[in-house]
Amino acid sequence: MTMNAEVEKMLTDESRAYLKTQSFSMRIKKSIQRDLILYLMLLPMILWFLIFLYKPMTGMQLAFKQYSAWKGIEGSPWIGFDHFVTLLHSEQFLRAVRNTIVLSIYSLVFAFPVPILLALMINEIRSNNFRKSVQTILYLPHFISVVIVAGLVVTFLSPGTGVVNNILSAFGFERIYFLTLPEWFRTIYVGSNIWKEAGFDSIIYLAAIMGINPALYESAQVDGASRLQMITKITLPCILPTIAVLLVIRLGNILEVGFEYIILLYQPTTFETADVISTYIYRLGLQGARYDIATAAGIFNAVIALIVVLFANAMSRRITRTGVF
């Protein structure tokens, strides 16, 4: 038995824990001394996170209190899960949850594949000038404000002077009040979002395609493979991990339908299909001053999103051996 083994045998559990703590603190100390400048550069970002992202999380206790503006958050009485029970018995909230899930599923089914298809098509363009022109046209809508996009949608779909209704009228069809009909809202929302974001989202898939080893394509050409066969047998399998990771991220936002664009488009007549959780929280919290119930709705939203992310990440790891964490 060596001397180190004898010393190790004589140590008690408390001694081992003490030495482990000392060793860890020494490593931290040496790391700070070695990279002091880097830690100082990191400090503003850490403070920003603590002040603007973590400190506001203390306000989540509002969801479990009967909030009174006179008593403040600390002085308001605790009421447990009463607000969550109220939400689950509210027809408007359940309608908002249903609309949020339906809109997210529509976006997942119709909008998620579009950037992949665009990336595959752009990758097949051989002329550099034409490719740059196509990319510029596709990326441009992403930089347009949602206010302007909503204005364009309202103008194009206007029942009196809108281009769409003018075309329908020219072919003998009746003019349609698209933005006042609940059955048209989801189509308008998903369609305009595809136009705005699909081109920019294709950048990630293009970057993944650019990382594929060219020798794979050269070998396939020697074997006589067609372009379609190279796409299905080489390109798509190689970018599958990227698709899986982005799908997990998208599933994590399945209950996060942005309220700005919807508020600009929806009307009381379209609440049946247009009202989502975020607009419900906006009306309840800011317009109705029910901050406690609005906070409970936000926590409900976050918990469901977390469960979906964990499930999607586990499925991704099982199927593609790739995940976000």
Stockholm file with secondary structure:
# STOCKHOLM 1.0

chainA/1-325         MTMNAEVEKMLTDESRAYLKTQSFSMRIKKSIQRDLILYLMLLPMILWFLIFLYKPMTGMQLAFKQYSAWKGIEGSPWIGFDHFVTLLHSEQFLRAVRNTIVLSIYSLVFAFPVPILLALMINEIRSNNFRKSVQTILYLPHFISVVIVAGLVVTFLSPGTGVVNNILSAFGFERIYFLTLPEWFRTIYVGSNIWKEAGFDSIIYLAAIMGINPALYESAQVDGASRLQMITKITLPCILPTIAVLLVIRLGNILEVGFEYIILLYQPTTFETADVISTYIYRLGLQGARYDIATAAGIFNAVIALIVVLFANAMSRRITRTGVF
#=GR chainA/1-325 SS CCHHHHHHHHCCHHHHHHHHHHHHHHHHHHHHHHTHHHHHHHHHHHHHHIIIIIGGGGGGGGGGBCCCTTTHHHHSCBCTTHHHHHHHTCHHHHHHHHHHHHHHHHIIIIISHHHHHHHHHHHTCCCHHHHHHHHHHHHGGGGSCHHHHHHHHHHHTCTTTCHHHHHHHHTTCCCCCGGGCHHHHHHHHHHHHHHHHHHHHHHHHHHHHHTSCHHHHHHHHHTTCCHHHHIIIIIHHHHHHHHHHHHHHHHHTTTCCCHHHHHHHCCGGGHHHHCCHHHHHHIIIIITCCHHHHHHHHHHHHHHHHHHHHHHHHHHHHHHSCCCC
#=GC SS_cons         CCHHHHHHHHCCHHHHHHHHHHHHHHHHHHHHHHTHHHHHHHHHHHHHHIIIIIGGGGGGGGGGBCCCTTTHHHHSCBCTTHHHHHHHTCHHHHHHHHHHHHHHHHIIIIISHHHHHHHHHHHTCCCHHHHHHHHHHHHGGGGSCHHHHHHHHHHHTCTTTCHHHHHHHHTTCCCCCGGGCHHHHHHHHHHHHHHHHHHHHHHHHHHHHHTSCHHHHHHHHHTTCCHHHHIIIIIHHHHHHHHHHHHHHHHHTTTCCCHHHHHHHCCGGGHHHHCCHHHHHHIIIIITCCHHHHHHHHHHHHHHHHHHHHHHHHHHHHHHSCCCC
//
